[in-house]
Amino acid sequence: MIGRNKDSKTFGFWETAAIGIGGMVGGGIFAVLGLAVQLSKGGTPVAFLLAGIVALITTYSYMKLSVRYPSRGGTVEFLY
């Protein structure tokens, strides 16, 4: 990965960003695409744009938390 030392066992800012965005986009698009088109009709692109903005804000929060509290516990560690 870009900027990651091969010997490093921790995730940095960009690694965490990639994991967060990949998880949210991957799960969201395939799970709700049909329902989104059915419910929002012509507004599907706008709905996905708004959802993307929310996902970016959430990803940024997770990145900052992961850099501040590095561990393998993920969200559970942040809450603890």
N, C-alpha and C positions, 0 to 999 in steps of 0.2 A: 504494500500500500504506500501511497505517497507520504513521505515524511516519517515513516515508521522504521525504526531500527530493527533488523532481522532478529537480534538477540533480545529485544524488548518483550516483556510478558504483559504489558499493560496497554490499554487503548488510550489514545489521545483524542484531541478535539475532533479531527476529521474522521477518524475511524468510528467514533461514537455517532457522529452525524450521519454517516453512511448507513450504519445499522438502524438508526432510528427512522430515517426516511424510507429505507427499504422495507422495514416492517410495517410502517403505516400505509405506504402506498401499495405494497404487495397485497396485504390483507384487505385493504379498503376497496380497491378497484375490482378485484375478482369477486368479492363477497356481496357488493351492493350495486353493481353496475346496472343490472336489469331492473331492480327496484327503483333506483334513482331515475332512470329513464321513464319508467311508468308513472311515478309520482310527480316529477317536475316537468314532464313533457318537454317543451322547448327550452326550459331553463337548466337543463342538465349541465352544460358547460359552465354556467355561472355557479351552480351548486358545487361542482368539482373545484372551481377556482377558489371559492370561499373555504371549502374543506382543505385545500392545499395550503392556504394561508394559515389556517388553524394548525395543520400538521407541522408547518415550518416553525411556528411559535412554540409548539409543544416540543419539537426536536431541539430547538435552541435551549429550552429549559433543561431537558435531559442532558444535553452536552455540558452545560454549566455545572449541573449537579455531579455528573460523572467525573469531570476534571477536579472539582472541589473535594469530592469524597470517593476516591478511587477504590473500588473493591469488586468482588465477584457477586455481591448480593443484589445488584440492580435496584429496582424500585423498593424492594423490601428494606434494603440498606438505607435508602434515602428517608424512608418513614421512621426507621429505628433511630 
